[in-house]
Amino acid sequence: MERIGLKAIQSRLLNIADVFDRICSRHEIPYYMVGGTMLGAIRHKGFIPWDDDMDFGVPIEHYHKLIGIMEKELPEGMRCCTYENCEAVFYSFFKIEDTGTCVDDPRINLPIDKKLGINIDVFPLTECDKYSKEIERARKMQRLQTLLFVDSTEGGKMKSLVKKTLRAITPFGKGYLPQKMLSIISEVKSGHDIANVFGRWGIKESVDKEWYGDNVRYDFENLKLCGLKEYDKYLTQMYGDYMQLPPESQQVAHVNNVYLRL
């Protein structure tokens, strides 16, 4: 397999994002850039220079419908991947994959030919109260899912052995907790906030629902993608002084080994 660099990865991510945007627009399904993708749009008008992924959120009431649409309408060379149809997806959110590539992610304990290609993450967004017990329960389930099924790049052989032992003795498979998590957040019908329950920043990803707004587009490289109306409040809550670049030691890509499938 031929290894590709960061610029090529970002180009393929933009292609996926363009298709995602067009399908959502065609079916009038709202979506938002979240996390580092929203930060990149504001601070860099595109990718954070060292970033190799993209994150989007879709309100939970549209989320399951969107999966069905993506499964039918994605063009050749792309695939909608969920915990139900893809061995390499371990969480409740879905991914749109570029099937012509392969990401050799060391956290995924599968042969390289079973690993995903370059992909974007699409998270369900839930209207809720920030300190909802149901939301915290779902976050705890996600941490358990990570402990059981996602390998760590740190901790050495002992941590790896512990994870393998836990997987061997657990009474349920990798799809059990993601299904439960989606069921829990789908039952939360209202609140003052909107939460990206499965985002990496935990409680910081629960924000005033008025911050999201409706169909506000921002420059992102050669595209215009939807994001939060009150981006300054959101990014400040998430990252603090978000216009300040992190130390060079933290300016690293998530995954270095990405290949074209032959």
N, C-alpha and C positions, 0 to 999 in steps of 0.2 A: 504493500500500500504506500502511496505517495503522501508524505507529510505536507500540510499547508500551514501558512503563517497567519498572523493576526488579521491583517488587512483582508485576506481572502475569507476568513471566518466571519468578519464583520459584514462583508459584502453579501454572504449567504444569509446571515441573520436579517439584513435589510430586505432581502427578497422574500423571506418568510413573513416579516412584519407587514410588507406591502400587501401580500395576499391576505393575511389576517385582517388588515384594515378594510380592504375591498369587500370581503365577505361580510364582515360585521356591518359595514355601511349599507350594503345591498339588502340586508335583512333587518336594518334599523335596530341593531343590538348595540347598546352603549358599551364602551370599554375605556380604560384609562392606563396610561403608562404609570408604573409604580416603582418604588425603590430606586435603584441605581439608574434605571432607564429614564425616570422622571428627572433625576438629578443631572444626567447627561444632557437631556434636552435643554435644561436651563443654563447649566454652567458651560457646556461645550457646544450647544446646538447640535448635538449628535452623541456619539459614543463617548463615554469616559475613555480617554486614549488607550488605556490598557485593558478595557473591558471586553469580555468575549461571551456575553449573554444578554438577553432582553427579557423583561418581566412586564406582564400586563395583568389587569384585574377586570373581571366582568361580574356585574351584580348577580347574586345567586339565583334570582328569579329567571334569568336568561341563560344561566350557565349550562344546564343539562341540554336545553334545546340547541345551544351553540355546538356542543360536542357532536350531536347528530348531524348538524349542518356541515361541520368541518369534515366528518367522515365521508360525506357524500360529495362535497364540492372542492376539496383540495385538489390541486392539479397533480399530474404525474410527477413523481420525485419528492412529494411531501406526504406525510402521514400524521394523523391525529393519534397520539399515544396516551392511553390511560392505564391505571393500575389493572384494569380488567382485560385489556387486549395486548399489553406489552410487558414482557418479562422484566424489562429494565426500568419500569416506572414503579416507584414504591410509595408515592404519596397521593393525596386526594386531588391535587390540581393536575390538569392535563398539559401536554406538551405538543407542539407542532414540530415535526422532525424533517430535516433535509436528509432523505434516505440515501443520497449519493456520498455521504460522508460518515465517518466513524470517530467518536470521541472516546479515547482510551482513558476513561475516568477510573482511577484506582479505588474509588469508594464503591464501585459496582462490581460485586463478586460474580461475574459472568465471563464466559469466553469472549474475546474481542469481537467476534462476528455477531454476538447477541447484544452488544452494547449499542446505545443510541447514536445517531448522527447529531450534527449541530442542531440545536433546537431553541425555541422560545418557551417560556413558562407562562401559563394562563391560569391565574388564581381566581377562585370564587370570592366575591366581596359580600359581606354579610352586614345588614343593618342590625345594630345591637346596642346594648349599654356596655361601656368600656370594661367594667368589672363583672360582666355577666359570668355566672358560675358555669353555664353551658359552654361559653367560649373558652374559658380556662380549662375545662375538661377536655375539649377538643385539642387544645394546645398540648396538654399533657399526653394525650394519645399520640400526637405527632412525635413528641420526644421519645416515647416508648417505641414507636415504629422505627425511628432512626437507630435506637439502641439495638433493636432486634435484627434489622434487615440491611442497614447501610453500613458498610465497612468504614473504618477510620484510617486516615493517612498518618495518624499519630498513635503512639501507645505501644507500638511494636507487636511482637508475636503473642504476648500474653493477652493483650486486649483483643486481638483477632481470634484467639482461641476461646475467650469468654463469649464473644459474639456468636461463634459457631456453635458453642454449647447451648446458648440460649435459643438459637434457631432450632436446634435439634429437639429441645424439650418443650417448646411452646405448643399449646394445643390448637393454635390457629395459623393459617397461612398468611402471606403478605397482603392479601386483599381484604382481610377481615377488618382491621383498624381503619383503613381509608374509607371503607363503606360506612362504618360507624360514625366517623368524623363528619362525613358529608351529611349523613342523616341528622346528626345533632345540630349542625349549623343551619340546615334547611328548616328546622323547626323554630328557630329564633326569628320572629316575624317583625320586630320593631325595636327602636331604641334611638338614642341621641347621636350615635356614632355609626360609622361604617368601618368594619375591620377586615383587613387581609389576615385572616386567622392563621394561615399557614406560611406567612412571610417570616423571614429569619429574625426580625427585630422584635417579635413578641408584642407586648402591650403598646409599644410606640406606633404600631401599625393600626391602632384603633384611633380614628380621628373624627372630629365633628363632621357630620354628613354634609353640612353646607359647604365644606371645603372642596367637595368633588365637582359640583357644578354639572354642566351638560355640554358636551360636544365642543369643548375648547381645544383648539389644535395648536401645536407648537412645531417649530422646525426641528427635524431630526435628520441630520445629513441631507439627503435629497428628497426626503418625505416630509409630510405634515401629519403628525400622529396626535391622537387625543390624550389629554392629561388633565390633572386636577386644576380647577379654577384658582383656588387659593394655594398655589404651589409654594409660596414663600413660607406660609404657616406650616404646611405639611413637611417641607424639607428641613425647616428649622427644628421641628419636633423629632424628625428622624435622625438628623445628622449634626445638629447644632450650627456652627458657622460653616454652612455647606459650600460657600464660594471659595473657601480655603482648601487648597490641595492637601491631601494626606502626605506623610513622610514618604520618601522614595522607597523605603523598605516595604511599604504597603501598596505600592503601585504595581501590582502583579496580576496576571490573568488567573482565572479560576482553574483552567485546564490547559496544559501545554501541548499534549499529544493529540492532534487532530489529523485525520487522514482522509484521502479520497478512497472510496471503495472501488476496487478494480473488477 
